[in-house]
Amino acid sequence: MHAAHYGFDAVAWTHGAQQVQRWNGLGAAGLIELYDRTLPKDVNRIMKPLGGACEPLGVFVPTNFSIRQTENGYEVYSPGNELLGIAPTLEDARAFVPDQGHEQLFEVHGVRLPVAMRKAILDSGFPAWG
């Protein structure tokens, strides 16, 4: 509902292996089961009536700068955590990305939310996960 309300094009989540790395291997089997099997299966069940399905998506993650959303917009930081600028929109934040800004592409699980699907979600909702 949140993603539809704010007009997001997709919802995505990392693979289980990425979560295992993030949490230093804690509960590896459970994290892989949840992120790679349970979530995709349940997303397919929930989104099927709307014409959606879980699929691989790509996301770009900055490697030598960062952008943080705040109440006032977006803050862009250097690798040394120096504030480079504040912008009202993510699009405007691009002006503060260093000339040598670099991003790495990661594959994640996700579901695309075209305009018609977002409208259907907002009009009808869907059952809670679980």
N, C-alpha and C positions, 0 to 999 in steps of 0.2 A: 504494500500500500504506500509506503514511504517513497519508494522509487517511482511509482506511478504518479504520485502527488507532485513530486519535484521534477517530473519530466525526464528521468534518467533513461538512457538508451538501452541499458542492460543492468543486470545484477550479476556479480561474479564473486567467486571464492577460490582460495588457493587449493592446491592438491594436498593430499594427506602428507606426502613426503616433505612438502614445504612447512607444514605445521609441525612435523616431527623435528625438523631442523630448528624451527623457531623456539620450540619448547625443550630443546636439548634431549630429544629422544624419549621424553616422558610419555608413557602409554602409547608407544608407536603403533601397535596393532589397532588400538581403539581409534586413534586419530585417522589412520588410513581408512578404516571401516567407515567412520563418520563422513569424512570429507570426500572420499572417492566412490563410495557405494551408497550409503544411506541418503545423503543430501541429493545427489543426482536422481536417485530413484523417486524420492518424495517430490522433488521439483517437477519431474516428468508427470507424476500423478496429479499434482495441483495445476500445472500449466497446460496439460493436454486439452482440457475443454476450451481453453482460450487459443489453441493453436500453437502453443509454445513448447519448447523442449530444451533440456540441458544439452549444451554443446561446448566444445573447446573455444575459448576466446583468448585474445592476446591483450595484455596490458603492458604499458611502458612504465618502467620504474626508474626515476632519476638515480644516477650513480655518483654525480659530482655536484649536486645541488639538491635542495629540497623545497617543497611548497607545502605550507600548512594553512588550512582553512581556519579562520577566526571569526569572531562576531562581526568584525569590521571588513571582512573580505579575505584576501589571501596574502600571506607573507612568504617571500622568497629568501632562502638562506644559502650561503656558501657552504662548502664542505667543512669549514672551520666554525660553522654556526653563526657567522656574521650576517646580520639582516641586510639584504641587498635592496629591498623595497617592499612596499605594501600596495596592493591593487584591489579595487572594488570587485573585480570579476576574475575568474580563472583565465579568461582570454587576455585580460589586461596584464596579468601577472607575467605573461610571456616576455614582456618588455624588460623584465629584471633578470631573466635567466642568463647566466654567463654566456659569452660568445662561444665558448668551448663546452657548453652544456651537453651532457651525454645521457642517454637513457638506454636501458636494457629491456628487451622484450621477453615477457614471461607468459607461458601458457597457463590458463586457469580454467576452471569450470564456470559456466555461466548460462544465463538465459537472456536472449534479446527481448527488448520491450518496444516493439514498434508503436507508433502513435495510436493505432486502432486498438491494440492490446491494452495500452495504458488507460485508454478511455473505458474499455470494457471492465477493467479491474476497478476503476473508480466508480463506475455505474453499478456494478454488481458485487464487487468484492470477491473473496474466495475463502474456503474454510481454513482455519488456523492449522499450522503444521503440527503434526503429532498423531 
